[in-house]
């Protein structure tokens, strides 16, 4: 779909925008932020005036594509992207040669002109594109269509494959998840991890008991190092196990040809349902309400605080009154800090 900005009325944190040219000094942190704040961006990022139409034209003339990088100060995953990924010379050179990278602050007030020519701001542009995580990366084709969306952090080896996928125009032949599966992912256990207390198979997701609980579907696969880490380091924690008791949980191999009933009562294979939902990554956590409507999803690399936050965001119904997951997490962080509890977002 085209990147059409929608005016969204949001009450946001104090703006942390950056200048049109690369900033020469750190921006101030918002109250309650507990991680290192401002991060210098590579000097080869484009110093854009944020007219996305002009950016696309200029990138095309240079034989490149546009990569929109949505960030916020104090984001440890953004720091990992800049330091661990783009701090790798080979990855940085590949990114620089194939993409014009444009940084957009999700709380910023800089003027943006979207592809329809409508004026907006960074924060409203991010909200219109439903940016819920930082970093969020949107890889655009020459017409402004989103080729690949990365919600969250990818480890360097996976990020490198994403660059190859978009730079090589492979979206015309295949999906990213198929491209990645063929690109020799990191070693991992071949079997899927089994989580106790999940819904029994065959899955009849339209016939759950009338308990009022939301549904969480874990889309996973074998030979998935990130899936192994999710089970080993996060889901095994007592606090997460307790939080999961407030949901019905189903596990699915996103490549399985086994039949199931979807939350809206259709019979199909797990593989076809994953494809229909646009599941590109393993693991992906997709939350549904009692009516079988998707509420929220998490993708890419997240640690315990964010996984726990996502579960509570759904279970408490906070998504109904707070459309910004980042605002929900910020409020939680500030309250914990006031109570003397330091939050380590990377634990």
Beta strands, then each sheet from edge to edge (+ up, - down):
strand 1: 65-71
strand 2: 99-105
strand 3: 111-113
strand 4: 119-121
strand 5: 136-140
strand 6: 146-151
strand 7: 214-220
strand 8: 247-253
strand 9: 259-261
strand 10: 267-269
strand 11: 284-288
strand 12: 294-298
sheet 1: 2+ 1+ 5- 6+
sheet 2: 3+ 4-
sheet 3: 8+ 7+ 11- 12+
sheet 4: 9+ 10-
end
